[in-house]
Amino acid sequence: MKLEVIMAGFGGQGIMLMGEILAHSAMMEGKEVSWIPSYGPEMRGGTANCMVVISDKRIPSPIISSPDVLVAMNKPSMEKFSPMVKPGGLIILNKAMIDVKSTRRDVEVLEVDAGGIADELGNMKVANMVALGAVVGKTGIVDRKTVLSSIDYFLPPHRKSMYEINEKAFMKGMEIMVEATPN
């Protein structure tokens, strides 16, 4: 088992945190993990992406040239990374920020209204947790309980009050994938 994921969006969308939580969750389950952040020239508002590799064997290289999964939280990220996704792979798009359709026909494309769901929950900052829930719900790469524990781990003491809304956002993303997956 090996899963290579690129998560990308604007700085300030919680891209790095999303990747850290996924990587930490896999590590807590005893899997081999790598996480590499990449920032654009600006922080907030600039581009940001991270590469997460999860495997049951040693990871020879943490660099991903052809991911199994792309999470694109904005249009520039979709345009930049979607051509790289392996045929048969998965692209998860934040349709709240992406107003075009993917032209890829050899991958599964799932449009998730991460921004809209976050807004309904009362905080746009949890759109990343909706997207993370979609990844975990679709791939099953880590257990939801481990992810919830990792969310709590990464919340600093002064943000512990945000746990409940992050949990709701993550669980909503998972639910969407259960509903989207045919039996």
N, C-alpha and C positions, 0 to 999 in steps of 0.2 A: 504494500500500500504506500502510495506517495501522492501528495496533492501539492501543486504549486499554485499560489494565489497572488495576484497583483490587485491591490486596493489603491484607488487613485481618486483625487478630487482637488478642491481648493484647500489651501492652508486655512485652518480654522474649522474645518468640517469634522475633525476628529479622526482623520484617516490613520494617523500613527497609532492612536489609542485602539482603534478597531483591530489593527494588525497585532499590536502588543497583546491584547486580550486573547485573540485567537492563538497566537504563539504560546502564550503562558498557559492557556488551557490545555493545549496539546502536550506541553512539557509536564504539566501536572499529571497527565495520564500516562506518562512514561514514554512518550514518543520522541523521536529525534526532531529537532526544530531549528530553523534559522529564520531570522527577521532582519531585514535590511531597510532602513528608512532612506528616503531621498526627497530633498526639499528643492523647490525652485529658488530663484534669486530673492524672492520676497517670502516672508513667512505667511502672515494672515493675508489671504486673498491671492497669493501666488499658488503655484502648483505644488502638490505633495503626493507622493506615492510610497508604498512600501511593498516589499516582496516577502511573502511568508511561504516557507517550504515545511511540510509536515510529512514525516516518513516513519516507517517501522524499521528502517535500516539507516546506516550512516549516510549523511548527505554530502556528496562529493563536492558540490559547489552551491553556494547560496544564491547565485545569480540566476535569474529566470529569463530565458529568451522566448519561451513559448509556454505561457501558463495554461493550466487546466481551467482556472476560474479567473475572471476579471470582475471586480466590483468597481463600476464607474459611477462616481457621485456627481459628475458634471460632464458637459458636452466635450470640452477639450480632452478630458481623460478618455472618453469613449473613442474619440477620433484617433488619439495617439496609440492606445493600447489594444483596441479590439482587433486590428489586423494580426496581432501576435498570438491570439488565443488558438490553441490546438484545435484542429478539426474534431468535432465531437465534444468540445469543451462547453463551458457555461459562461455566459455574460449576464451579469445582474446590473441593470440600469436603474438609477434613481430618476424615475420619470418626472419628478417634481422639478428637476433641473435640466433634463434632456428632452428637447422638443422634436427630435428626429428619430427615425427608426434605424436600427442597425441593418446594414446591407448584407451581413453574413448569413448564409443559408446553411452552412455546414456546422453550426453550433446552436446550442439552445440559448435563446435570448429571453430573459425574464425581466419584465418591467415592474418595478416595485415603487410605489409612491411613498418612498421613505420620508421625504419632506412633508408630505400631506399628513401622513400618520403621526409624525412627530408634532406637527402643528395641532392636530386633534388632541394629542396627549398633553399639550400645553407648553412644550418647549422644543423649538426647532433644533436645539443642540443634540437631541437624541436620535436624529435621523441616522447617524452612524450605527447606533445599536439596532435599529430596524434592519439595516443592511446586513449587519453581522448575524442577526437572527435568520435572515434569508439564506445566508451562506451555510450556516450550521444546519438549518432545517432541510436544505436541499442536499447537502453532501453527507451529513451525518458524521463528519470527520472527528468531532468531539461531542461529548455529552453535554446537554444543556445545563445540568447542575454544575459541571465544572466551569462552564462559561459564567454562570451567575456568581460563582465563588471568585472568579478572576475579575469580574466587574467590581465586586466589593473590594478586592485586593488593590486595584488600581485607583479607586476613589480616595483622594487624600482626606484626612480627618475633617477638614472644613467643608467638604463636599459630600459627606456621608448621607446627608438629607436627599441627595440626588439618586440614591440607590433605587428607590421604588420606581421612579419614572424610567430609569434605564432598564430595569427589569421588565417593566411593561412594554417598552419599545422593543427589546430583544425578543420577548415572547410573541409579540404581534408579528414580527418578521418571521419567526418560526411558523406561526399559524398560517401565514400567507403561503408558505411553501407546501404545507400539508394540504391546503385547499387547492393549490396549483398542480400538485402531483397526482396523475391518474392512478387509480387502484390497479 
